[in-house]
Amino acid sequence: MALQIEAPETIRLIEDLARCTGEGPETVVRVAVQERLARLRTPEEEAERRARVYEIVRELQAAFKEHPEAIVDHGELLYGEDGLPR
């Protein structure tokens, strides 16, 4: 979906916020919309979202308990034998 903003005041606000944050206009708009949507969530929606996240965490915990070999030391992935980053 393409979005074209023509209102000069809206463009000025986006540019001001982009200048303050150092982000691009698209990022500024995306973050602003995400933050507003988060503020508009009802407590019930937030509780449901939190419950879904906790369920995913429980599933992952169970999977790691069943297959402990799946747990990888991040140091092995990030650093070579000499201790330097890969």
PyMOL Python script that loads the backbone (N, CA, C, O; Angstrom):
from pymol import cmd

cmd.read_pdbstr("""\
ATOM      1  N   MET A   1       0.841  -1.177   0.000  1.00  0.00           N
ATOM      2  CA  MET A   1       0.000   0.000   0.000  1.00  0.00           C
ATOM      3  C   MET A   1       0.890   1.246   0.000  1.00  0.00           C
ATOM      4  O   MET A   1       1.775   1.388   0.844  1.00  0.00           O
ATOM      5  N   ALA A   2       0.654   2.108  -0.918  1.00  0.00           N
ATOM      6  CA  ALA A   2       1.388   3.369  -0.975  1.00  0.00           C
ATOM      7  C   ALA A   2       0.613   4.422  -0.194  1.00  0.00           C
ATOM      8  O   ALA A   2      -0.618   4.436  -0.188  1.00  0.00           O
ATOM      9  N   LEU A   3       1.351   5.290   0.456  1.00  0.00           N
ATOM     10  CA  LEU A   3       0.725   6.353   1.234  1.00  0.00           C
ATOM     11  C   LEU A   3       1.327   7.674   0.784  1.00  0.00           C
ATOM     12  O   LEU A   3       2.545   7.852   0.795  1.00  0.00           O
ATOM     13  N   GLN A   4       0.469   8.588   0.393  1.00  0.00           N
ATOM     14  CA  GLN A   4       0.930   9.904  -0.028  1.00  0.00           C
ATOM     15  C   GLN A   4       0.360  10.925   0.935  1.00  0.00           C
ATOM     16  O   GLN A   4      -0.855  11.015   1.110  1.00  0.00           O
ATOM     17  N   ILE A   5       1.230  11.685   1.553  1.00  0.00           N
ATOM     18  CA  ILE A   5       0.809  12.697   2.515  1.00  0.00           C
ATOM     19  C   ILE A   5       0.942  14.057   1.852  1.00  0.00           C
ATOM     20  O   ILE A   5       2.022  14.436   1.398  1.00  0.00           O
ATOM     21  N   GLU A   6      -0.171  14.794   1.798  1.00  0.00           N
ATOM     22  CA  GLU A   6      -0.170  16.084   1.126  1.00  0.00           C
ATOM     23  C   GLU A   6      -0.341  17.260   2.072  1.00  0.00           C
ATOM     24  O   GLU A   6      -0.055  18.397   1.697  1.00  0.00           O
ATOM     25  N   ALA A   7      -0.802  17.009   3.292  1.00  0.00           N
ATOM     26  CA  ALA A   7      -1.050  18.099   4.235  1.00  0.00           C
ATOM     27  C   ALA A   7       0.280  18.692   4.700  1.00  0.00           C
ATOM     28  O   ALA A   7       1.088  17.990   5.309  1.00  0.00           O
ATOM     29  N   PRO A   8       0.516  19.972   4.422  1.00  0.00           N
ATOM     30  CA  PRO A   8       1.795  20.597   4.776  1.00  0.00           C
ATOM     31  C   PRO A   8       2.119  20.489   6.274  1.00  0.00           C
ATOM     32  O   PRO A   8       3.276  20.275   6.639  1.00  0.00           O
ATOM     33  N   GLU A   9       1.120  20.632   7.133  1.00  0.00           N
ATOM     34  CA  GLU A   9       1.357  20.552   8.583  1.00  0.00           C
ATOM     35  C   GLU A   9       1.826  19.152   8.976  1.00  0.00           C
ATOM     36  O   GLU A   9       2.716  19.003   9.813  1.00  0.00           O
ATOM     37  N   THR A  10       1.229  18.138   8.375  1.00  0.00           N
ATOM     38  CA  THR A  10       1.629  16.757   8.667  1.00  0.00           C
ATOM     39  C   THR A  10       3.053  16.512   8.190  1.00  0.00           C
ATOM     40  O   THR A  10       3.846  15.885   8.892  1.00  0.00           O
ATOM     41  N   ILE A  11       3.373  16.996   7.018  1.00  0.00           N
ATOM     42  CA  ILE A  11       4.729  16.844   6.480  1.00  0.00           C
ATOM     43  C   ILE A  11       5.730  17.551   7.387  1.00  0.00           C
ATOM     44  O   ILE A  11       6.799  17.011   7.670  1.00  0.00           O
ATOM     45  N   ARG A  12       5.392  18.753   7.844  1.00  0.00           N
ATOM     46  CA  ARG A  12       6.288  19.491   8.734  1.00  0.00           C
ATOM     47  C   ARG A  12       6.508  18.733  10.031  1.00  0.00           C
ATOM     48  O   ARG A  12       7.636  18.655  10.519  1.00  0.00           O
ATOM     49  N   LEU A  13       5.442  18.173  10.596  1.00  0.00           N
ATOM     50  CA  LEU A  13       5.567  17.418  11.842  1.00  0.00           C
ATOM     51  C   LEU A  13       6.458  16.181  11.662  1.00  0.00           C
ATOM     52  O   LEU A  13       7.293  15.879  12.515  1.00  0.00           O
ATOM     53  N   ILE A  14       6.272  15.478  10.554  1.00  0.00           N
ATOM     54  CA  ILE A  14       7.102  14.304  10.270  1.00  0.00           C
ATOM     55  C   ILE A  14       8.557  14.709  10.126  1.00  0.00           C
ATOM     56  O   ILE A  14       9.446  14.052  10.667  1.00  0.00           O
ATOM     57  N   GLU A  15       8.804  15.789   9.398  1.00  0.00           N
ATOM     58  CA  GLU A  15      10.180  16.259   9.208  1.00  0.00           C
ATOM     59  C   GLU A  15      10.800  16.697  10.530  1.00  0.00           C
ATOM     60  O   GLU A  15      11.968  16.405  10.789  1.00  0.00           O
ATOM     61  N   ASP A  16      10.034  17.396  11.372  1.00  0.00           N
ATOM     62  CA  ASP A  16      10.542  17.819  12.687  1.00  0.00           C
ATOM     63  C   ASP A  16      10.906  16.620  13.546  1.00  0.00           C
ATOM     64  O   ASP A  16      11.966  16.590  14.170  1.00  0.00           O
ATOM     65  N   LEU A  17      10.019  15.635  13.573  1.00  0.00           N
ATOM     66  CA  LEU A  17      10.283  14.446  14.378  1.00  0.00           C
ATOM     67  C   LEU A  17      11.471  13.664  13.831  1.00  0.00           C
ATOM     68  O   LEU A  17      12.278  13.142  14.601  1.00  0.00           O
ATOM     69  N   ALA A  18      11.582  13.580  12.524  1.00  0.00           N
ATOM     70  CA  ALA A  18      12.716  12.892  11.905  1.00  0.00           C
ATOM     71  C   ALA A  18      14.023  13.603  12.253  1.00  0.00           C
ATOM     72  O   ALA A  18      15.034  12.959  12.529  1.00  0.00           O
ATOM     73  N   ARG A  19      13.993  14.900  12.239  1.00  0.00           N
ATOM     74  CA  ARG A  19      15.186  15.680  12.582  1.00  0.00           C
ATOM     75  C   ARG A  19      15.572  15.446  14.048  1.00  0.00           C
ATOM     76  O   ARG A  19      16.752  15.301  14.368  1.00  0.00           O
ATOM     77  N   CYS A  20      14.577  15.412  14.927  1.00  0.00           N
ATOM     78  CA  CYS A  20      14.841  15.211  16.366  1.00  0.00           C
ATOM     79  C   CYS A  20      15.367  13.814  16.671  1.00  0.00           C
ATOM     80  O   CYS A  20      16.218  13.641  17.544  1.00  0.00           O
ATOM     81  N   THR A  21      14.861  12.824  15.956  1.00  0.00           N
ATOM     82  CA  THR A  21      15.229  11.439  16.260  1.00  0.00           C
ATOM     83  C   THR A  21      16.388  10.927  15.422  1.00  0.00           C
ATOM     84  O   THR A  21      17.042   9.952  15.793  1.00  0.00           O
ATOM     85  N   GLY A  22      16.647  11.577  14.296  1.00  0.00           N
ATOM     86  CA  GLY A  22      17.684  11.091  13.401  1.00  0.00           C
ATOM     87  C   GLY A  22      17.213   9.923  12.548  1.00  0.00           C
ATOM     88  O   GLY A  22      18.015   9.292  11.859  1.00  0.00           O
ATOM     89  N   GLU A  23      15.906   9.631  12.591  1.00  0.00           N
ATOM     90  CA  GLU A  23      15.336   8.547  11.802  1.00  0.00           C
ATOM     91  C   GLU A  23      14.771   9.100  10.499  1.00  0.00           C
ATOM     92  O   GLU A  23      14.558  10.304  10.355  1.00  0.00           O
ATOM     93  N   GLY A  24      14.536   8.199   9.559  1.00  0.00           N
ATOM     94  CA  GLY A  24      13.927   8.598   8.304  1.00  0.00           C
ATOM     95  C   GLY A  24      12.431   8.798   8.479  1.00  0.00           C
ATOM     96  O   GLY A  24      11.850   8.328   9.457  1.00  0.00           O
ATOM     97  N   PRO A  25      11.805   9.494   7.534  1.00  0.00           N
ATOM     98  CA  PRO A  25      10.374   9.769   7.631  1.00  0.00           C
ATOM     99  C   PRO A  25       9.521   8.501   7.752  1.00  0.00           C
ATOM    100  O   PRO A  25       8.563   8.474   8.523  1.00  0.00           O
ATOM    101  N   GLU A  26       9.858   7.472   7.010  1.00  0.00           N
ATOM    102  CA  GLU A  26       9.068   6.237   7.066  1.00  0.00           C
ATOM    103  C   GLU A  26       9.140   5.604   8.452  1.00  0.00           C
ATOM    104  O   GLU A  26       8.129   5.138   8.977  1.00  0.00           O
ATOM    105  N   THR A  27      10.324   5.586   9.038  1.00  0.00           N
ATOM    106  CA  THR A  27      10.490   5.039  10.381  1.00  0.00           C
ATOM    107  C   THR A  27       9.734   5.868  11.402  1.00  0.00           C
ATOM    108  O   THR A  27       9.093   5.323  12.300  1.00  0.00           O
ATOM    109  N   VAL A  28       9.808   7.180  11.267  1.00  0.00           N
ATOM    110  CA  VAL A  28       9.109   8.079  12.192  1.00  0.00           C
ATOM    111  C   VAL A  28       7.604   7.811  12.166  1.00  0.00           C
ATOM    112  O   VAL A  28       6.968   7.741  13.218  1.00  0.00           O
ATOM    113  N   VAL A  29       7.041   7.662  10.984  1.00  0.00           N
ATOM    114  CA  VAL A  29       5.603   7.417  10.862  1.00  0.00           C
ATOM    115  C   VAL A  29       5.261   6.044  11.438  1.00  0.00           C
ATOM    116  O   VAL A  29       4.284   5.910  12.175  1.00  0.00           O
ATOM    117  N   ARG A  30       6.058   5.022  11.110  1.00  0.00           N
ATOM    118  CA  ARG A  30       5.787   3.669  11.598  1.00  0.00           C
ATOM    119  C   ARG A  30       5.802   3.621  13.118  1.00  0.00           C
ATOM    120  O   ARG A  30       4.888   3.072  13.734  1.00  0.00           O
ATOM    121  N   VAL A  31       6.837   4.194  13.725  1.00  0.00           N
ATOM    122  CA  VAL A  31       6.953   4.177  15.185  1.00  0.00           C
ATOM    123  C   VAL A  31       5.803   4.956  15.823  1.00  0.00           C
ATOM    124  O   VAL A  31       5.244   4.525  16.832  1.00  0.00           O
ATOM    125  N   ALA A  32       5.453   6.089  15.243  1.00  0.00           N
ATOM    126  CA  ALA A  32       4.355   6.893  15.797  1.00  0.00           C
ATOM    127  C   ALA A  32       3.044   6.115  15.758  1.00  0.00           C
ATOM    128  O   ALA A  32       2.273   6.150  16.717  1.00  0.00           O
ATOM    129  N   VAL A  33       2.789   5.421  14.667  1.00  0.00           N
ATOM    130  CA  VAL A  33       1.555   4.643  14.553  1.00  0.00           C
ATOM    131  C   VAL A  33       1.584   3.472  15.535  1.00  0.00           C
ATOM    132  O   VAL A  33       0.575   3.184  16.179  1.00  0.00           O
ATOM    133  N   GLN A  34       2.731   2.794  15.655  1.00  0.00           N
ATOM    134  CA  GLN A  34       2.847   1.685  16.613  1.00  0.00           C
ATOM    135  C   GLN A  34       2.592   2.165  18.041  1.00  0.00           C
ATOM    136  O   GLN A  34       1.872   1.518  18.800  1.00  0.00           O
ATOM    137  N   GLU A  35       3.181   3.292  18.396  1.00  0.00           N
ATOM    138  CA  GLU A  35       3.006   3.820  19.752  1.00  0.00           C
ATOM    139  C   GLU A  35       1.554   4.202  20.007  1.00  0.00           C
ATOM    140  O   GLU A  35       1.029   3.960  21.095  1.00  0.00           O
ATOM    141  N   ARG A  36       0.912   4.788  19.027  1.00  0.00           N
ATOM    142  CA  ARG A  36      -0.493   5.177  19.217  1.00  0.00           C
ATOM    143  C   ARG A  36      -1.383   3.948  19.339  1.00  0.00           C
ATOM    144  O   ARG A  36      -2.281   3.910  20.180  1.00  0.00           O
ATOM    145  N   LEU A  37      -1.136   2.945  18.503  1.00  0.00           N
ATOM    146  CA  LEU A  37      -1.917   1.714  18.606  1.00  0.00           C
ATOM    147  C   LEU A  37      -1.726   1.051  19.973  1.00  0.00           C
ATOM    148  O   LEU A  37      -2.676   0.524  20.551  1.00  0.00           O
ATOM    149  N   ALA A  38      -0.507   1.081  20.478  1.00  0.00           N
ATOM    150  CA  ALA A  38      -0.239   0.496  21.797  1.00  0.00           C
ATOM    151  C   ALA A  38      -1.029   1.227  22.879  1.00  0.00           C
ATOM    152  O   ALA A  38      -1.534   0.596  23.807  1.00  0.00           O
ATOM    153  N   ARG A  39      -1.140   2.543  22.769  1.00  0.00           N
ATOM    154  CA  ARG A  39      -1.898   3.318  23.755  1.00  0.00           C
ATOM    155  C   ARG A  39      -3.391   3.049  23.667  1.00  0.00           C
ATOM    156  O   ARG A  39      -4.107   3.182  24.660  1.00  0.00           O
ATOM    157  N   LEU A  40      -3.866   2.671  22.487  1.00  0.00           N
ATOM    158  CA  LEU A  40      -5.291   2.446  22.282  1.00  0.00           C
ATOM    159  C   LEU A  40      -5.749   1.033  22.664  1.00  0.00           C
ATOM    160  O   LEU A  40      -6.949   0.768  22.742  1.00  0.00           O
ATOM    161  N   ARG A  41      -4.786   0.121  22.904  1.00  0.00           N
ATOM    162  CA  ARG A  41      -5.163  -1.244  23.288  1.00  0.00           C
ATOM    163  C   ARG A  41      -5.904  -1.233  24.611  1.00  0.00           C
ATOM    164  O   ARG A  41      -5.534  -0.523  25.547  1.00  0.00           O
ATOM    165  N   THR A  42      -6.950  -2.029  24.666  1.00  0.00           N
ATOM    166  CA  THR A  42      -7.698  -2.162  25.917  1.00  0.00           C
ATOM    167  C   THR A  42      -6.920  -3.071  26.860  1.00  0.00           C
ATOM    168  O   THR A  42      -6.076  -3.845  26.409  1.00  0.00           O
ATOM    169  N   PRO A  43      -7.187  -2.992  28.146  1.00  0.00           N
ATOM    170  CA  PRO A  43      -6.520  -3.897  29.088  1.00  0.00           C
ATOM    171  C   PRO A  43      -6.756  -5.371  28.743  1.00  0.00           C
ATOM    172  O   PRO A  43      -5.878  -6.209  28.950  1.00  0.00           O
ATOM    173  N   GLU A  44      -7.930  -5.677  28.223  1.00  0.00           N
ATOM    174  CA  GLU A  44      -8.217  -7.060  27.840  1.00  0.00           C
ATOM    175  C   GLU A  44      -7.340  -7.504  26.673  1.00  0.00           C
ATOM    176  O   GLU A  44      -6.810  -8.615  26.670  1.00  0.00           O
ATOM    177  N   GLU A  45      -7.192  -6.620  25.678  1.00  0.00           N
ATOM    178  CA  GLU A  45      -6.339  -6.942  24.526  1.00  0.00           C
ATOM    179  C   GLU A  45      -4.889  -7.121  24.967  1.00  0.00           C
ATOM    180  O   GLU A  45      -4.195  -8.027  24.506  1.00  0.00           O
ATOM    181  N   GLU A  46      -4.448  -6.254  25.854  1.00  0.00           N
ATOM    182  CA  GLU A  46      -3.073  -6.348  26.344  1.00  0.00           C
ATOM    183  C   GLU A  46      -2.875  -7.646  27.130  1.00  0.00           C
ATOM    184  O   GLU A  46      -1.836  -8.293  26.997  1.00  0.00           O
ATOM    185  N   ALA A  47      -3.852  -8.030  27.939  1.00  0.00           N
ATOM    186  CA  ALA A  47      -3.764  -9.277  28.705  1.00  0.00           C
ATOM    187  C   ALA A  47      -3.737 -10.480  27.764  1.00  0.00           C
ATOM    188  O   ALA A  47      -3.001 -11.438  27.998  1.00  0.00           O
ATOM    189  N   GLU A  48      -4.539 -10.430  26.703  1.00  0.00           N
ATOM    190  CA  GLU A  48      -4.559 -11.518  25.724  1.00  0.00           C
ATOM    191  C   GLU A  48      -3.213 -11.620  25.005  1.00  0.00           C
ATOM    192  O   GLU A  48      -2.689 -12.716  24.809  1.00  0.00           O
ATOM    193  N   ARG A  49      -2.668 -10.493  24.620  1.00  0.00           N
ATOM    194  CA  ARG A  49      -1.366 -10.459  23.954  1.00  0.00           C
ATOM    195  C   ARG A  49      -0.288 -11.020  24.875  1.00  0.00           C
ATOM    196  O   ARG A  49       0.541 -11.826  24.453  1.00  0.00           O
ATOM    197  N   ARG A  50      -0.304 -10.592  26.127  1.00  0.00           N
ATOM    198  CA  ARG A  50       0.676 -11.069  27.095  1.00  0.00           C
ATOM    199  C   ARG A  50       0.544 -12.583  27.294  1.00  0.00           C
ATOM    200  O   ARG A  50       1.550 -13.287  27.385  1.00  0.00           O
ATOM    201  N   ALA A  51      -0.687 -13.080  27.360  1.00  0.00           N
ATOM    202  CA  ALA A  51      -0.927 -14.514  27.533  1.00  0.00           C
ATOM    203  C   ALA A  51      -0.373 -15.302  26.347  1.00  0.00           C
ATOM    204  O   ALA A  51       0.200 -16.375  26.531  1.00  0.00           O
ATOM    205  N   ARG A  52      -0.542 -14.771  25.122  1.00  0.00           N
ATOM    206  CA  ARG A  52       0.010 -15.453  23.937  1.00  0.00           C
ATOM    207  C   ARG A  52       1.533 -15.515  24.004  1.00  0.00           C
ATOM    208  O   ARG A  52       2.132 -16.539  23.673  1.00  0.00           O
ATOM    209  N   VAL A  53       2.155 -14.422  24.432  1.00  0.00           N
ATOM    210  CA  VAL A  53       3.623 -14.392  24.533  1.00  0.00           C
ATOM    211  C   VAL A  53       4.093 -15.396  25.572  1.00  0.00           C
ATOM    212  O   VAL A  53       5.053 -16.128  25.333  1.00  0.00           O
ATOM    213  N   TYR A  54       3.426 -15.442  26.731  1.00  0.00           N
ATOM    214  CA  TYR A  54       3.809 -16.394  27.768  1.00  0.00           C
ATOM    215  C   TYR A  54       3.642 -17.832  27.297  1.00  0.00           C
ATOM    216  O   TYR A  54       4.445 -18.697  27.650  1.00  0.00           O
ATOM    217  N   GLU A  55       2.606 -18.096  26.502  1.00  0.00           N
ATOM    218  CA  GLU A  55       2.400 -19.446  25.978  1.00  0.00           C
ATOM    219  C   GLU A  55       3.547 -19.831  25.044  1.00  0.00           C
ATOM    220  O   GLU A  55       4.028 -20.963  25.088  1.00  0.00           O
ATOM    221  N   ILE A  56       3.980 -18.914  24.215  1.00  0.00           N
ATOM    222  CA  ILE A  56       5.124 -19.177  23.330  1.00  0.00           C
ATOM    223  C   ILE A  56       6.370 -19.463  24.158  1.00  0.00           C
ATOM    224  O   ILE A  56       7.132 -20.376  23.840  1.00  0.00           O
ATOM    225  N   VAL A  57       6.580 -18.694  25.209  1.00  0.00           N
ATOM    226  CA  VAL A  57       7.741 -18.907  26.078  1.00  0.00           C
ATOM    227  C   VAL A  57       7.672 -20.293  26.707  1.00  0.00           C
ATOM    228  O   VAL A  57       8.680 -20.998  26.741  1.00  0.00           O
ATOM    229  N   ARG A  58       6.502 -20.699  27.205  1.00  0.00           N
ATOM    230  CA  ARG A  58       6.353 -22.029  27.814  1.00  0.00           C
ATOM    231  C   ARG A  58       6.636 -23.128  26.797  1.00  0.00           C
ATOM    232  O   ARG A  58       7.281 -24.124  27.123  1.00  0.00           O
ATOM    233  N   GLU A  59       6.155 -22.952  25.560  1.00  0.00           N
ATOM    234  CA  GLU A  59       6.420 -23.944  24.513  1.00  0.00           C
ATOM    235  C   GLU A  59       7.914 -24.051  24.225  1.00  0.00           C
ATOM    236  O   GLU A  59       8.443 -25.151  24.068  1.00  0.00           O
ATOM    237  N   LEU A  60       8.592 -22.908  24.158  1.00  0.00           N
ATOM    238  CA  LEU A  60      10.034 -22.928  23.909  1.00  0.00           C
ATOM    239  C   LEU A  60      10.789 -23.571  25.071  1.00  0.00           C
ATOM    240  O   LEU A  60      11.727 -24.339  24.859  1.00  0.00           O
ATOM    241  N   GLN A  61      10.379 -23.256  26.290  1.00  0.00           N
ATOM    242  CA  GLN A  61      11.022 -23.861  27.451  1.00  0.00           C
ATOM    243  C   GLN A  61      10.874 -25.376  27.417  1.00  0.00           C
ATOM    244  O   GLN A  61      11.831 -26.103  27.686  1.00  0.00           O
ATOM    245  N   ALA A  62       9.689 -25.846  27.089  1.00  0.00           N
ATOM    246  CA  ALA A  62       9.448 -27.286  27.014  1.00  0.00           C
ATOM    247  C   ALA A  62      10.307 -27.921  25.926  1.00  0.00           C
ATOM    248  O   ALA A  62      10.863 -29.002  26.119  1.00  0.00           O
ATOM    249  N   ALA A  63      10.415 -27.246  24.784  1.00  0.00           N
ATOM    250  CA  ALA A  63      11.218 -27.780  23.688  1.00  0.00           C
ATOM    251  C   ALA A  63      12.687 -27.878  24.084  1.00  0.00           C
ATOM    252  O   ALA A  63      13.352 -28.856  23.743  1.00  0.00           O
ATOM    253  N   PHE A  64      13.202 -26.882  24.799  1.00  0.00           N
ATOM    254  CA  PHE A  64      14.601 -26.914  25.217  1.00  0.00           C
ATOM    255  C   PHE A  64      14.838 -27.973  26.280  1.00  0.00           C
ATOM    256  O   PHE A  64      15.911 -28.574  26.325  1.00  0.00           O
ATOM    257  N   LYS A  65      13.845 -28.210  27.142  1.00  0.00           N
ATOM    258  CA  LYS A  65      13.988 -29.267  28.153  1.00  0.00           C
ATOM    259  C   LYS A  65      14.015 -30.635  27.499  1.00  0.00           C
ATOM    260  O   LYS A  65      14.748 -31.523  27.935  1.00  0.00           O
ATOM    261  N   GLU A  66      13.210 -30.811  26.441  1.00  0.00           N
ATOM    262  CA  GLU A  66      13.180 -32.086  25.723  1.00  0.00           C
ATOM    263  C   GLU A  66      14.449 -32.312  24.918  1.00  0.00           C
ATOM    264  O   GLU A  66      14.900 -33.448  24.774  1.00  0.00           O
ATOM    265  N   HIS A  67      15.021 -31.251  24.400  1.00  0.00           N
ATOM    266  CA  HIS A  67      16.203 -31.348  23.536  1.00  0.00           C
ATOM    267  C   HIS A  67      17.282 -30.376  24.016  1.00  0.00           C
ATOM    268  O   HIS A  67      17.499 -29.342  23.384  1.00  0.00           O
ATOM    269  N   PRO A  68      17.960 -30.688  25.122  1.00  0.00           N
ATOM    270  CA  PRO A  68      18.954 -29.751  25.658  1.00  0.00           C
ATOM    271  C   PRO A  68      20.119 -29.492  24.703  1.00  0.00           C
ATOM    272  O   PRO A  68      20.811 -28.481  24.821  1.00  0.00           O
ATOM    273  N   GLU A  69      20.332 -30.412  23.754  1.00  0.00           N
ATOM    274  CA  GLU A  69      21.414 -30.197  22.792  1.00  0.00           C
ATOM    275  C   GLU A  69      21.118 -29.012  21.870  1.00  0.00           C
ATOM    276  O   GLU A  69      22.012 -28.523  21.178  1.00  0.00           O
ATOM    277  N   ALA A  70      19.877 -28.555  21.859  1.00  0.00           N
ATOM    278  CA  ALA A  70      19.514 -27.415  21.028  1.00  0.00           C
ATOM    279  C   ALA A  70      20.047 -26.106  21.600  1.00  0.00           C
ATOM    280  O   ALA A  70      20.127 -25.101  20.894  1.00  0.00           O
ATOM    281  N   ILE A  71      20.411 -26.118  22.879  1.00  0.00           N
ATOM    282  CA  ILE A  71      20.941 -24.914  23.503  1.00  0.00           C
ATOM    283  C   ILE A  71      22.388 -24.735  23.039  1.00  0.00           C
ATOM    284  O   ILE A  71      23.220 -25.628  23.200  1.00  0.00           O
ATOM    285  N   VAL A  72      22.665 -23.588  22.472  1.00  0.00           N
ATOM    286  CA  VAL A  72      23.975 -23.312  21.902  1.00  0.00           C
ATOM    287  C   VAL A  72      24.623 -22.187  22.694  1.00  0.00           C
ATOM    288  O   VAL A  72      23.971 -21.204  23.047  1.00  0.00           O
ATOM    289  N   ASP A  73      25.898 -22.341  22.965  1.00  0.00           N
ATOM    290  CA  ASP A  73      26.645 -21.285  23.629  1.00  0.00           C
ATOM    291  C   ASP A  73      26.867 -20.162  22.614  1.00  0.00           C
ATOM    292  O   ASP A  73      27.507 -20.362  21.582  1.00  0.00           O
ATOM    293  N   HIS A  74      26.331 -18.983  22.920  1.00  0.00           N
ATOM    294  CA  HIS A  74      26.449 -17.877  21.961  1.00  0.00           C
ATOM    295  C   HIS A  74      27.898 -17.530  21.674  1.00  0.00           C
ATOM    296  O   HIS A  74      28.220 -17.043  20.590  1.00  0.00           O
ATOM    297  N   GLY A  75      28.767 -17.775  22.631  1.00  0.00           N
ATOM    298  CA  GLY A  75      30.185 -17.493  22.421  1.00  0.00           C
ATOM    299  C   GLY A  75      30.767 -18.301  21.283  1.00  0.00           C
ATOM    300  O   GLY A  75      31.633 -17.818  20.553  1.00  0.00           O
ATOM    301  N   GLU A  76      30.296 -19.532  21.125  1.00  0.00           N
ATOM    302  CA  GLU A  76      30.775 -20.370  20.022  1.00  0.00           C
ATOM    303  C   GLU A  76      30.351 -19.804  18.672  1.00  0.00           C
ATOM    304  O   GLU A  76      31.055 -19.962  17.674  1.00  0.00           O
ATOM    305  N   LEU A  77      29.210 -19.150  18.649  1.00  0.00           N
ATOM    306  CA  LEU A  77      28.716 -18.579  17.397  1.00  0.00           C
ATOM    307  C   LEU A  77      29.365 -17.245  17.070  1.00  0.00           C
ATOM    308  O   LEU A  77      29.574 -16.915  15.903  1.00  0.00           O
ATOM    309  N   LEU A  78      29.685 -16.474  18.115  1.00  0.00           N
ATOM    310  CA  LEU A  78      30.144 -15.103  17.899  1.00  0.00           C
ATOM    311  C   LEU A  78      31.655 -14.942  17.875  1.00  0.00           C
ATOM    312  O   LEU A  78      32.172 -14.000  17.275  1.00  0.00           O
ATOM    313  N   TYR A  79      32.381 -15.878  18.539  1.00  0.00           N
ATOM    314  CA  TYR A  79      33.822 -15.696  18.696  1.00  0.00           C
ATOM    315  C   TYR A  79      34.587 -16.908  18.196  1.00  0.00           C
ATOM    316  O   TYR A  79      34.138 -18.045  18.337  1.00  0.00           O
ATOM    317  N   GLY A  80      35.749 -16.650  17.612  1.00  0.00           N
ATOM    318  CA  GLY A  80      36.613 -17.720  17.142  1.00  0.00           C
ATOM    319  C   GLY A  80      37.448 -18.280  18.291  1.00  0.00           C
ATOM    320  O   GLY A  80      37.334 -17.828  19.430  1.00  0.00           O
ATOM    321  N   GLU A  81      38.291 -19.271  17.980  1.00  0.00           N
ATOM    322  CA  GLU A  81      39.134 -19.902  19.005  1.00  0.00           C
ATOM    323  C   GLU A  81      40.115 -18.911  19.623  1.00  0.00           C
ATOM    324  O   GLU A  81      40.564 -19.102  20.753  1.00  0.00           O
ATOM    325  N   ASP A  82      40.444 -17.863  18.890  1.00  0.00           N
ATOM    326  CA  ASP A  82      41.368 -16.851  19.391  1.00  0.00           C
ATOM    327  C   ASP A  82      40.673 -15.828  20.290  1.00  0.00           C
ATOM    328  O   ASP A  82      41.323 -14.922  20.812  1.00  0.00           O
ATOM    329  N   GLY A  83      39.356 -15.966  20.473  1.00  0.00           N
ATOM    330  CA  GLY A  83      38.619 -15.040  21.323  1.00  0.00           C
ATOM    331  C   GLY A  83      38.172 -13.773  20.633  1.00  0.00           C
ATOM    332  O   GLY A  83      37.549 -12.912  21.255  1.00  0.00           O
ATOM    333  N   LEU A  84      38.480 -13.647  19.359  1.00  0.00           N
ATOM    334  CA  LEU A  84      38.098 -12.463  18.588  1.00  0.00           C
ATOM    335  C   LEU A  84      36.758 -12.690  17.883  1.00  0.00           C
ATOM    336  O   LEU A  84      36.411 -13.824  17.552  1.00  0.00           O
ATOM    337  N   PRO A  85      36.022 -11.629  17.659  1.00  0.00           N
ATOM    338  CA  PRO A  85      34.743 -11.790  16.952  1.00  0.00           C
ATOM    339  C   PRO A  85      34.959 -12.384  15.572  1.00  0.00           C
ATOM    340  O   PRO A  85      35.950 -12.097  14.900  1.00  0.00           O
ATOM    341  N   ARG A  86      34.018 -13.211  15.166  1.00  0.00           N
ATOM    342  CA  ARG A  86      34.096 -13.841  13.829  1.00  0.00           C
ATOM    343  C   ARG A  86      33.774 -12.833  12.766  1.00  0.00           C
ATOM    344  O   ARG A  86      33.784 -13.162  11.580  1.00  0.00           O
TER     345      ARG A  86
END
""", "prot")
cmd.dss("prot")
cmd.show_as("cartoon", "prot")
cmd.util.cbc("prot")
cmd.orient("prot")
